[in-house]
Amino acid sequence: MGQITIYLDDDTERLVKRHVKGSKESVSKWIAEAVRRRALAEWPADLLALFGSWKDDDFPDPAELRSNPAADALREEL
């Protein structure tokens, strides 16, 4: 198991301790779960950086694609 040191401002530390108080969780377990929930709910930064990177000219016009259909591939019967 990895170990990370984090620094919290006083208000955030009080907030964490208030949420942990009365539960049977440790502060480390509570913070780990909070990080996990946020990380799973958000898109990764490298993926977000792709938004807006494609231009309309990067894609063929749908009407042009439909005007010249290719022969369909042979399909296996089920």
Sequence and secondary structure as in RCSB ss.txt:
>XXXX:A:sequence
MGQITIYLDDDTERLVKRHVKGSKESVSKWIAEAVRRRALAEWPADLLALFGSWKDDDFPDPAELRSNPAADALR
EEL
>XXXX:A:secstr
         HHHHHHHHHHHTTSS  HHHHHHHHHHHHHHHS  HHHHTTTT S GGGS  HHHHHHS       
   
